[in-house]
Amino acid sequence: MVITWHREREYSSGAIKIFFTLIHFSSFFIKLSAEHTVGHFWQLTDLHWDQRYSRDGDPRSMCHASNESHLLASSKPDTLDYTSAGQYGMYSCDAPWDLIEFSIKGMAQNTVTPNFIIWTGDNTPHVKDPSPDWSVIFSSLRNVSNTIRKNFPNTTLIPVLGNHDVFPEDLYPAEAEAFYHAYLIEGGWNELLDKQAQECFGKCGFYSLNVTSDLKVIVLNTNLYNVPNNLTHDQDDPCEQLKWFELQLKMAESKRNKVIIAAHIPPGYFERWIGPPFFNPGQNDRYVQLIQTYGDIILTHVYGHTHTDSFRLIANGRGQVKSVAFVSPSVTPWLHTGGVNPSLRLYSYSLNGIKDYWQYYFNLTGMAEQTPTNPQWQLLYQATVAYGVRDLSPESMLSIYREMLADPKVFERYYFFNTVGHVFEECNAACMRDHICTISHLMVDDMQSCQDGKHVLFRNDLIMTTHFLNIVQRAKVVEIESLILVSFLTALTLICIVIASIVLVVYRRRVYNSLGRSSHEPVSPRPRSSDYSPIISQDESA
C-alpha cells in the first residue's frame, strides 16, 4: 500500500507539473498573441469651438458678427479685402459647431472600430472679447463629450485638460480639489471616468486608466508646467504630479505592462517659432529624464497644443532613441499665422508599439466661397506609406528623421504635412534647422547646443553631423542676410525720418521767418481825406 501510495503521488506530482507547464506555455502564447494583436484609437485635439462664430462675421475679427462687420460686409461685398466666413470655418478663425459635429461624425463613419478615443483638450476659442468664462467652458465640454458618446456609445472616451479649458486661460492651480471636481460635475466628466480615475482626477486633473490588462493610459495635466501659468511657477512639482507619474511608470515596469502617455502640452519647443520651452525649464528637463529612464515600457505619447503635425524623439545619454511622441494637428483651422486644415488622426497599435497612423483632413481652400453638397474627410497620408517604413517604432522614426536631414524631398514632405497640406510660407534653411532641432532636442541645454550647430543625438555620427552642419551653415547665411535686410530697412527708415525732420524744421523756419519779416515792416499811416487836394486845371481857374 505504501508503494502504491508513493507511485500515485509520483503520478499525481508529474501530472501537476505537466498541468502547470501547459498553463505556462498557454500564457506565453496568449501574451505573444496579445503583443501582435492590432488595436486602434482616435486622437481628437484642439477643437476650439467658438460659440460666437458667425457666417456673417468678419474673418479679420475671428468671424464674429458685429455692427462693424455688417457694415463692412455690406460696403465691400466683392473686394479682396473681405470674404464672408464659411460654413466649416476659415483659416483665420476658430471652429464653428458645424465643423465640430462634422469631425466627430467623420470619425464615426470610418470603417474601423476604435478600442478607445483620446481627447487631448482645448475646446474653447482664442478670443479676448471677452475670454470664455466657466459657463462657456463647461457647456463646451458637455456638448463635445455628449456628441462623441452619441456617435461612439460603446467606446471608452479618455478626456485630457487643455490650457484653454480653464478660466482665465492657462491658470491651473495646484491642490484645489473643488476646482478640479467642477470638471467632473459641471463638465460631465464623471460620466466618462470610473470612480478610481475620478478620485485621482479630482486632486489635480491627472489620472490613469487601464484599457486592457497589459496597457494603461496615463493622462497628465501638463498645463501645470506651462510657462504662462504663474500659479505654479514657484513649485518644483505642482500637485506632486511628477512623483505620481514616476510611480505609475515603476508599477507598469514591475508588471511588464505598457503605457500610453496622453497630455495636452508636449515637453520641449514649438518647431515653427523657437522660443522658451513650453514647460518651465526645470520641470521640462525632469519630465524628459523620466521618459528617458522608462522609455522601454512607453508605447507612445500623444499631445496636441501646437495645432501642427510633428513628432519628437527622446533619446538616452548614449544617443539611443527610447521613445517617440506624436504631436497631432488640430480640428480648428486657426494658427498664429497662416492657418491649418482641420484634421483627425487614427492610430493602430499593438503591445510592441505604434504600427501606423492615418492622417485625415478637410480642405478648407475655397470652402468660404461655396457650400459643398457632400463634404468629405480625405486621407492626407498614411505614415508608413508616406515615409516608406514598416511601422512607427523608435527605430523607424529615427530612420525617417535621418532621411529628413539627408534628403530635402523627405523634409519637404514632412513640412507639407506640418500644416496639414496648407503651406502658407516657404521653409528656408533656418526654418529647417529649427524643425530638426525641435524634434530631437527637448531639453534646454540640448536645444541651445543644437541652435549653436552641435547636434546632440548625432554627435558620434560623422555623416549625419555633416548633413546637419550643412543646414546650420546655410541657416547662418539666411540669418545674416535677414539681419542685413533688417539693418538696411532700419537705416532707410531712420534716414527717411531724419530727412522728414529736416524738411519739417526748414519749413517751420521759413514760416517763422516769413511771419517775423512781416511783423517788423513799418506800417504806413492811412492817408487822410484832407491830405488830398483836388487838382484844378488852369482852364477851370480861369
Buried (B, 14 or more C-beta within 10 A) or exposed (E): EEEEEEEEEEEEEEEEEEEEEEEEEEEEEEEEEBEEEEBBBBBBBBBBBBBBBBBEBBBBBBBBBBEEBBEBBEEEEEEEEBBBBBBBBBBBBBBBBBBBBBBBEBBBEBEEEBBBBBBBBBBBBBBEEEBBEEEBBBBBBBBBBEBBBEBBEEBBBBBBBBBBBBBEBBBBBBEBEEBBBBBBEBBBBBEBBEEEBBEBBBBBBBBBBEBBEBBBBBBBBBBBBBBEBEBBEEBEBBBBBBEBBBEBBEEBBEEEBBBBBBBBBBBBBBBBEBEEBBBBBEBBBBBBBBBBBBBEBBBBBBBBBBBBBBBBBBBBEEEEBBBBBBBBBBBBBBBEEBBBBBBBBBBBBBBBBBBBBBBBBBBBEEBBEEEEEEBEBEEBBEBBEBBEBEBBBBBBBBBBBBBBBBEEEBBBBBBBBBBBBBBEEEBBBBBBBBBBBBBBBBBBEBBEBBBEBBBBBBEEBEEBBEBBEEBBEBBBEBBEEEEEEEEEEEEEEEEEEEEEEEEEEEEEEEEEEEEEEEEEEEEEEEEEEEEEEEEEEEEEEE
